[in-house]
Amino acid sequence: MKRKIALLAIVALTLTFMGAGFAEAGTTANVSISATVSSSATLTLANTTITFANQTPPTAMTATENGSAVTATFRTASTAPGTLTVVAAGDLTDANSDIIAITNLTSTATNGTGTFFSAGPVTWSKTGAGATVGTGPSGTYAGTFSWQLANSWAYATGAYATTAIYTLTAP
């Protein structure tokens, strides 16, 4: 009996020490994670044409596209605000080179979300950075634009045109 107990003890000790040989192996590894986040900007204008129908002076001409949707989405790389500007390529001119000064054109905005867009009226410009029509921190802003052209008996009759560029800047 003592022999059986001694034999069982030897087998138990042997299995105990052999078990250490069956232990799981393990190791660790580090993983580096990086992400690049940059400034970005997206501007969506529902209308890319502004049309003013004839109106008897002194009543101002309003654009048929008034109430046009605009969405500005941007992320800035600093605490500086994003800015939306508009600059005209020049004055409104007709085929006879008659001119309606672009400063006779104004725009107003209604903010649907946030307070990014300048309520106005904002007088348009053809020089420098143009007229600021919105400014604010990173985000998504929706609103509507409306345009008005001052009217005068002094305007020569004709079909006037120019182009303008809206620029959304996210520094």
PAKOL-786755 format. One line per field, with one value per residue (C-alpha): residue number from 0; x, y, z. Coordinates in nm, 4 decimals. Example, Ala and Ser with C-alpha at 12.3 -4.5 7.8 and 13.67 -1.06 7.14 Angstrom:
<pts>
resi = 0 | 1 .
X = 1.2300 | 1.3670 .
Y = -0.4500 | -0.1060 .
Z = 0.7800 | 0.7140 .
</pts>
This chain:
<pts>
resi = 0 | 1 | 2 | 3 | 4 | 5 | 6 | 7 | 8 | 9 | 10 | 11 | 12 | 13 | 14 | 15 | 16 | 17 | 18 | 19 | 20 | 21 | 22 | 23 | 24 | 25 | 26 | 27 | 28 | 29 | 30 | 31 | 32 | 33 | 34 | 35 | 36 | 37 | 38 | 39 | 40 | 41 | 42 | 43 | 44 | 45 | 46 | 47 | 48 | 49 | 50 | 51 | 52 | 53 | 54 | 55 | 56 | 57 | 58 | 59 | 60 | 61 | 62 | 63 | 64 | 65 | 66 | 67 | 68 | 69 | 70 | 71 | 72 | 73 | 74 | 75 | 76 | 77 | 78 | 79 | 80 | 81 | 82 | 83 | 84 | 85 | 86 | 87 | 88 | 89 | 90 | 91 | 92 | 93 | 94 | 95 | 96 | 97 | 98 | 99 | 100 | 101 | 102 | 103 | 104 | 105 | 106 | 107 | 108 | 109 | 110 | 111 | 112 | 113 | 114 | 115 | 116 | 117 | 118 | 119 | 120 | 121 | 122 | 123 | 124 | 125 | 126 | 127 | 128 | 129 | 130 | 131 | 132 | 133 | 134 | 135 | 136 | 137 | 138 | 139 | 140 | 141 | 142 | 143 | 144 | 145 | 146 | 147 | 148 | 149 | 150 | 151 | 152 | 153 | 154 | 155 | 156 | 157 | 158 | 159 | 160 | 161 | 162 | 163 | 164 | 165 | 166 | 167 | 168 | 169 | 170 .
X = 0.0000 | 0.2831 | 0.4309 | 0.1155 | 0.0996 | 0.4674 | 0.4124 | 0.1070 | 0.3068 | 0.5848 | 0.3367 | 0.1618 | 0.4909 | 0.6008 | 0.2749 | 0.2986 | 0.6445 | 0.5576 | 0.2531 | 0.4858 | 0.6141 | 0.2619 | 0.2018 | 0.0887 | 0.3523 | 0.2753 | 0.4235 | 0.3123 | 0.3595 | 0.2920 | 0.0881 | 0.1325 | -0.1890 | -0.1966 | -0.4597 | -0.4288 | -0.7030 | -0.6798 | -0.8804 | -1.1613 | -1.4490 | -1.7556 | -1.9948 | -2.3253 | -2.5352 | -2.8801 | -2.8684 | -2.5674 | -2.7570 | -2.9083 | -3.1698 | -3.3304 | -3.6499 | -3.7245 | -3.8868 | -3.9996 | -3.7699 | -3.7351 | -3.8514 | -3.5497 | -3.5194 | -3.5328 | -3.3835 | -3.6249 | -3.4056 | -3.4510 | -3.4711 | -3.2068 | -3.0588 | -2.6915 | -2.4903 | -2.1380 | -1.9530 | -1.5963 | -1.3307 | -1.0539 | -0.7033 | -0.6868 | -0.9098 | -0.9478 | -1.3026 | -1.4085 | -1.5128 | -1.7462 | -1.6843 | -1.8244 | -1.6393 | -1.7697 | -1.5487 | -1.6574 | -1.9532 | -2.2676 | -2.2151 | -2.4209 | -2.3275 | -2.2849 | -2.0420 | -2.3004 | -2.2385 | -2.4392 | -2.1920 | -2.1717 | -2.2059 | -2.5754 | -2.6131 | -2.6744 | -2.7442 | -2.9096 | -2.9040 | -3.1282 | -2.9623 | -3.1376 | -2.8776 | -2.6242 | -2.5365 | -2.2735 | -2.4326 | -2.4343 | -2.7923 | -2.6988 | -2.7656 | -2.4108 | -2.2941 | -2.1054 | -1.7561 | -1.5330 | -1.2042 | -0.9825 | -1.1252 | -1.4771 | -1.7656 | -1.7874 | -2.1211 | -2.0434 | -1.7967 | -1.7844 | -1.6299 | -1.6051 | -1.9403 | -2.2227 | -2.4421 | -2.7535 | -2.9439 | -3.0928 | -2.9663 | -3.1665 | -3.0386 | -3.1511 | -3.0347 | -3.0873 | -3.2858 | -3.2483 | -3.4014 | -3.0414 | -2.9657 | -2.9381 | -3.1683 | -2.9959 | -2.9159 | -2.6428 | -2.4190 | -2.1143 | -1.9872 | -1.9081 | -1.7196 | -1.8239 | -1.5217 | -1.5418 | -1.2096 | -1.1147 | -0.7704 .
Y = 0.0000 | 0.2311 | 0.1387 | 0.2348 | 0.5676 | 0.6345 | 0.5386 | 0.7648 | 1.0505 | 1.0032 | 0.9981 | 1.3088 | 1.4953 | 1.3901 | 1.5097 | 1.8343 | 1.9113 | 1.7924 | 2.0215 | 2.3196 | 2.2019 | 2.2210 | 2.5829 | 2.8258 | 3.0442 | 3.4160 | 3.7292 | 4.0893 | 4.3362 | 4.7072 | 4.8597 | 5.2220 | 5.3991 | 5.7290 | 5.9412 | 6.2536 | 6.5124 | 6.8123 | 7.1186 | 7.0510 | 7.2437 | 7.1685 | 7.4312 | 7.3439 | 7.6068 | 7.5031 | 7.7654 | 7.8691 | 8.1303 | 8.4515 | 8.6200 | 8.9606 | 9.0327 | 9.3864 | 9.6056 | 9.9673 | 10.1968 | 10.2857 | 9.9390 | 9.7147 | 9.4029 | 9.0763 | 8.7549 | 8.4897 | 8.2365 | 8.4048 | 8.1570 | 7.9390 | 7.6752 | 7.6880 | 7.4469 | 7.5088 | 7.2234 | 7.2678 | 7.1794 | 7.4240 | 7.3238 | 7.5983 | 7.8105 | 8.0503 | 8.0529 | 7.9316 | 8.2089 | 8.2282 | 8.5152 | 8.6213 | 8.8302 | 8.9358 | 8.9197 | 9.2733 | 9.5063 | 9.3985 | 9.4942 | 9.4649 | 9.4222 | 9.8010 | 9.8079 | 9.9872 | 9.9263 | 9.8631 | 9.8751 | 9.5456 | 9.7425 | 9.7786 | 9.4041 | 9.2899 | 8.9518 | 8.8469 | 8.5113 | 8.3211 | 8.0711 | 7.7357 | 7.5849 | 7.7764 | 8.1421 | 8.1153 | 8.3223 | 8.7030 | 8.8237 | 9.1206 | 9.2880 | 9.2271 | 9.4591 | 9.2721 | 9.3654 | 9.3024 | 9.3709 | 9.1979 | 8.9064 | 9.0223 | 9.0463 | 8.8178 | 8.6366 | 8.3927 | 8.3199 | 8.0761 | 7.7700 | 7.4239 | 7.2626 | 7.2175 | 7.5181 | 7.5351 | 7.8429 | 8.0329 | 8.3203 | 8.6020 | 8.8729 | 9.2254 | 9.4662 | 9.8387 | 9.9868 | 10.3228 | 10.5179 | 10.5937 | 10.2318 | 10.1887 | 9.9217 | 9.5922 | 9.2433 | 9.2708 | 8.9929 | 8.9091 | 8.6102 | 8.5677 | 8.3184 | 8.1986 | 8.0744 | 7.8729 | 7.8871 | 7.6576 | 7.7653 .
Z = 0.0000 | 0.0882 | -0.2388 | -0.4279 | -0.2463 | -0.3205 | -0.6841 | -0.7082 | -0.5497 | -0.8033 | -1.0916 | -0.9537 | -0.9134 | -1.2604 | -1.4145 | -1.2206 | -1.3529 | -1.7021 | -1.7010 | -1.6926 | -2.0274 | -2.1692 | -2.0578 | -2.3261 | -2.4824 | -2.5139 | -2.6569 | -2.7158 | -2.9967 | -3.0156 | -3.2966 | -3.3969 | -3.4940 | -3.6807 | -3.8485 | -4.0597 | -4.0179 | -4.2496 | -4.3312 | -4.5736 | -4.7252 | -4.9361 | -5.0702 | -5.2337 | -5.4113 | -5.5328 | -5.8100 | -6.0128 | -6.2130 | -6.0803 | -6.2997 | -6.2513 | -6.4439 | -6.5603 | -6.2970 | -6.3241 | -6.1222 | -5.8453 | -5.7370 | -5.6849 | -5.8970 | -5.7040 | -5.8345 | -5.9523 | -5.7667 | -5.4260 | -5.1412 | -5.3060 | -5.0751 | -4.9756 | -4.7607 | -4.6315 | -4.4609 | -4.3432 | -4.0864 | -4.0050 | -3.8996 | -3.6394 | -3.4234 | -3.7163 | -3.8551 | -4.1967 | -4.4338 | -4.7325 | -4.9744 | -5.3083 | -5.5638 | -5.9042 | -6.2115 | -6.2935 | -6.3217 | -6.5035 | -6.8710 | -7.1869 | -7.5551 | -7.5877 | -7.2921 | -7.0768 | -6.7075 | -6.3926 | -6.1041 | -5.9155 | -5.5903 | -5.6849 | -5.6177 | -5.2608 | -5.1081 | -4.7871 | -4.6164 | -4.3828 | -4.1507 | -4.1385 | -3.9040 | -3.6993 | -3.7480 | -4.0198 | -4.2973 | -4.2737 | -4.2592 | -4.4745 | -4.6928 | -4.8152 | -5.0936 | -5.3635 | -5.4759 | -5.7761 | -5.5970 | -5.3442 | -5.1508 | -5.2271 | -4.9834 | -4.6804 | -4.6757 | -4.3937 | -4.1157 | -3.8256 | -3.6606 | -3.8185 | -3.8906 | -4.1369 | -4.2063 | -4.4214 | -4.5269 | -4.8165 | -5.0288 | -5.1846 | -5.4181 | -5.5014 | -5.7697 | -5.7173 | -6.0039 | -6.1752 | -6.4633 | -6.5646 | -6.6664 | -7.0419 | -7.1799 | -7.2528 | -7.1285 | -6.8649 | -6.7372 | -6.5279 | -6.3339 | -5.9677 | -5.7559 | -5.4112 | -5.2158 | -4.8928 | -4.7070 | -4.4188 | -4.2898 .
</pts>
